[in-house]
Amino acid sequence: MESYFAAAVQMTSTADLEANLEVAYEFVGIAARRGARLVTLPENFAFLGLEAEKLEQAARIAERSEKFLHTAARDWQVTLLGGGYPTPAEGTAKCYNTALLVGPDGSELGRYRKLHLFDVNLPDGNTYRESDSVVPGHELVVVRTPALGNIGLSVCYDLRFPELYRALSAQGAQVLTVPSAFTAFTGKDHWRVLLRARAIENTCYVIAAAQTGEHYARRQTYGHALIIDPWGNMLADAGDTPGMAIAEIDPGRLAQVRRQLPVLQHRQLP
Ligand SMILES: O=C(O)CNC(=O)[C@H](CS)NC(=O)CCC(=O)C(=O)O
């Protein structure tokens, strides 16, 4: 693993698939020109609209998203994470919420399906029933790359389940990715503290791409795409407008923090 720059992109995606992909392509290009070698796009980067519409168009969204990720990674010569986006779940009428990691040569490096589904009634009046359209995955994914380190994949609501990240770090993850579409309501109180906790307790870098702003109906997302170091310091914050957070992922810093606080070696429970 070498030192490198990573980007967490922040978008305001809509139900217009092609328009979202155009914005994403431009952002991957900006990140690449700013020196990023790992670029991460938020959950729902390709489509953020009504669940029913998403389900109906899942096959096309999946096909376009995957073609896009392969093309953009190759064109801009970056390792690119996209997701989640819906991929049809065979044998069911639902889809998975899938995140895909693609290398600069366009090869598929890892594929993760969101484990924890957001079925929540929020006090602001919004109701989320992700399991109406999505089935959960059943596999943990740590992608081992010589250049960028070991990358543990997760998506959005997974962030609230520390045991997932503990398992990823126990499997060798050094960088945790959490592409998200966090609600504005929960994000203001929980987003930073949960991301920083995952970084601190696992002594890992955390890279969290985000959705921001008004999408449809009363859906509003929080923004603040973040990159956090293994000590829990926030290295970059994209604020609340579309753009990106860029910061250096430094294996020297990772090793230093792991020497100072060897918590991963002090675990008593499996
Ligand atoms: O709202 C939309 O349509 C887009 N959002 C999503 O697709 C996903 C699943 S519904 N959102 C989350 O997981 C938010 C989690 C979260 O916000 C928390 O844990 O507090």
The ligand as a MOL file (V3000), in Angstrom:
LIG
                    3D

  0  0  0     0  0            999 V3000
M  V30 BEGIN CTAB
M  V30 COUNTS 20 19 0 0 0
M  V30 BEGIN ATOM
M  V30 1 O -34.4430 8.2670 0.9880 0
M  V30 2 C -34.1490 7.7450 -0.0840 0
M  V30 3 O -34.9550 7.5760 -1.0010 0
M  V30 4 C -32.7430 7.2990 -0.2830 0
M  V30 5 N -32.2370 6.5700 0.8490 0
M  V30 6 C -31.8480 5.3020 0.7210 0
M  V30 7 O -31.9310 4.7580 -0.3600 0
M  V30 8 C -31.3250 4.5220 1.8900 0
M  V30 9 C -32.2650 3.3730 2.1080 0
M  V30 10 S -33.9490 3.8990 2.2650 0
M  V30 11 N -31.1640 5.3530 3.0370 0
M  V30 12 C -30.5610 4.9770 4.1650 0
M  V30 13 O -30.0680 3.8620 4.3250 0
M  V30 14 C -30.5290 6.0910 5.2050 0
M  V30 15 C -29.9990 5.6850 6.5540 0
M  V30 16 C -30.1350 6.8320 7.4940 0
M  V30 17 O -30.4190 7.9440 7.1300 0
M  V30 18 C -29.8990 6.6020 8.9330 0
M  V30 19 O -29.4380 5.5190 9.3260 0
M  V30 20 O -30.1920 7.5150 9.7040 0
M  V30 END ATOM
M  V30 BEGIN BOND
M  V30 1 2 1 2
M  V30 2 1 2 3
M  V30 3 1 2 4
M  V30 4 1 4 5
M  V30 5 1 5 6
M  V30 6 2 6 7
M  V30 7 1 6 8
M  V30 8 1 8 9
M  V30 9 1 8 11
M  V30 10 1 9 10
M  V30 11 1 11 12
M  V30 12 2 12 13
M  V30 13 1 12 14
M  V30 14 1 14 15
M  V30 15 1 15 16
M  V30 16 2 16 17
M  V30 17 1 16 18
M  V30 18 2 18 19
M  V30 19 1 18 20
M  V30 END BOND
M  V30 END CTAB
M  END
